[in-house]
Amino acid sequence: MPAVKVPRREAEPVKRRLKKLNLYDGKRRPRREDEYVLLPVIEDGRVYSLGYEVLPVELPLRPERQIYKNLESVLAERLSREELKYLRRYDVMGDIAVIQIPPELEHRIEDIVWGLRKVHPFLKVIARKGFHEGAFRIRDYSIIWGEERLETVHRENGVQIKVDLSKAFFNPRMKGERYRLAQLVRDGERVLIPFAGVLPYALVVARYRRVKITAVELNKEAYELGLENVERNRKRLKGEIEFLHGDAFKVLPELPSYDRVVSPTPRGVDALALTLSKAERWLHYYDFVHEGEIERFRARILEECLKLGRDCAVRVKKVSDFKPHVFKVCADVEVR
Ligand SMILES: C[S@@+](CC[C@H](N)C(=O)[O-])C[C@H]1O[C@@H](n2cnc3c(N)ncnc32)[C@H](O)[C@@H]1O
C-alpha cells in the first residue's frame, strides 16, 4: 500500500487535505520516521499527482481492524466466504465482547463464540448487540455465552471505566475521539460536559489536563457508575470533576458559562442552542448527520451563533460511520 512522506510539521495539514480528497487510509496507522511522517493512503492514481513523495510501505492496520481481521481469519476455518461477508465488527470492553449477528449468521452463533474466544482467551462474557433504546441510549443486549452479567471495567487512555451495558450507554469506539479532545484542552480551562454518561470524556480529559470539569447526566444508574469511576481513578487524574445528576435542559440554564463545552448529544436530541449559550471559547457538538447534509448542519450552527450575537468558526469532522451515508460528526465551534 502506498504512503505519503511529509515533514513532521506538515503532517496534520497534509492529512486533512488527503482526508478531504478521500485518499487517506484511516484503517492504517501513520508512522513517524525521524523528521518525517508516513501517512497511509489508498491505492489511487491521484495520490501521485499531489506533489508529495509517495513510497510503497505496508503500514500496520489499526488495532481494532487487526482484531477483526483475526476473527475473520480464525472463522475462515468454519464459515464459508459468503457467510464471512456478513460478519460485523465487534467491540471488546473489559472481559466482555459484543457483536451484532445478522439473520444470515443466526445458525453460526456457536462458531462465532468459538472464534471470539480463540482470538480473546480472556473473555468471560459474549453478548449479542441489539439497538439503542430510549432517552438513556441503552442498548438491548442478550448474552450468548459466559457469565450472566454486562458489568465490567474497561481500560482506555490511561483510565479505568466501570460500565454496565444493561444500565448505561458506553461506546469504546470513541477512544480516539476522547484522546483528540483531551489534547485540545489546555490546563486551567473550565469545561462543561452535559450528557456525560459514566464519564468517559470527563475522565480522559481530566487524566491529561489540570482542568475543572462540570458534568451532567440524567440516568441515575449512569450517574452512580460515574461517581464510582471518579473514585476509582482519583490518583490518575490531574483535573477535578464535579458530577451533577439531572436533566441538562434544566440544569445548564442554572450554570455559569465555561471555556469549553463538550456535548456528546444523544441521538435525536437538539441541544445546540443550549450548549452554545454556555460556551465562551469552544463547543464540541456531536450529532448524526447524512453526508449530504453536512454543509447545512454547519450553516445551522453559524445561524445559531448569529442569534446569540457571536462570531464563530465551525469545522465539522466525521467521527465514525453510523449507517450507510450517515455519520456521527463532531462540530468544533470556535467562539471568537
Ligand atoms: C450518547 S450518550 C453519551 C454518554 C457518554 N458521554 C459517553 O460517551 O459514553 C448520551 C447520554 O445522555 C444522557 N441523557 C439523555 N438525556 C439527557 C438529559 N436530558 N440530560 C442529561 N443527560 C441526558 C443519557 O442517559 C446518556 O448517558
PDBQT file of the ligand as one rigid body, heavy atoms in Angstrom, charges set to zero:
ROOT
HETATM    1  C1  LIG A 401     -24.897   9.348  23.611  1.00  0.00    +0.000 C 
HETATM    2  S1  LIG A 401     -24.895   9.067  25.350  1.00  0.00    +0.000 S 
HETATM    3  C2  LIG A 401     -23.271   9.697  25.756  1.00  0.00    +0.000 C 
HETATM    4  C3  LIG A 401     -22.816   9.231  27.104  1.00  0.00    +0.000 C 
HETATM    5  C4  LIG A 401     -21.341   9.481  27.388  1.00  0.00    +0.000 C 
HETATM    6  N1  LIG A 401     -20.973  10.854  27.161  1.00  0.00    +0.000 N 
HETATM    7  C5  LIG A 401     -20.474   8.541  26.581  1.00  0.00    +0.000 C 
HETATM    8  O1  LIG A 401     -19.939   8.970  25.556  1.00  0.00    +0.000 OA
HETATM    9  O2  LIG A 401     -20.341   7.372  26.953  1.00  0.00    +0.000 OA
HETATM   10  C6  LIG A 401     -25.952  10.316  25.903  1.00  0.00    +0.000 C 
HETATM   11  C7  LIG A 401     -26.146  10.371  27.406  1.00  0.00    +0.000 C 
HETATM   12  O3  LIG A 401     -27.025  11.449  27.704  1.00  0.00    +0.000 OA
HETATM   13  C8  LIG A 401     -27.884  11.068  28.760  1.00  0.00    +0.000 C 
HETATM   14  N2  LIG A 401     -29.073  11.934  28.676  1.00  0.00    +0.000 N 
HETATM   15  C9  LIG A 401     -30.136  11.833  27.847  1.00  0.00    +0.000 A 
HETATM   16  N3  LIG A 401     -30.967  12.870  28.021  1.00  0.00    +0.000 NA
HETATM   17  C10 LIG A 401     -30.410  13.666  28.977  1.00  0.00    +0.000 A 
HETATM   18  C11 LIG A 401     -30.780  14.875  29.576  1.00  0.00    +0.000 A 
HETATM   19  N4  LIG A 401     -31.909  15.495  29.232  1.00  0.00    +0.000 N 
HETATM   20  N5  LIG A 401     -29.975  15.442  30.499  1.00  0.00    +0.000 NA
HETATM   21  C12 LIG A 401     -28.804  14.807  30.853  1.00  0.00    +0.000 A 
HETATM   22  N6  LIG A 401     -28.402  13.644  30.328  1.00  0.00    +0.000 NA
HETATM   23  C13 LIG A 401     -29.193  13.072  29.406  1.00  0.00    +0.000 A 
HETATM   24  C14 LIG A 401     -28.144   9.595  28.503  1.00  0.00    +0.000 C 
HETATM   25  O4  LIG A 401     -28.531   8.930  29.670  1.00  0.00    +0.000 OA
HETATM   26  C15 LIG A 401     -26.757   9.130  28.009  1.00  0.00    +0.000 C 
HETATM   27  O5  LIG A 401     -25.954   8.696  29.078  1.00  0.00    +0.000 OA
ENDROOT
TORSDOF 0
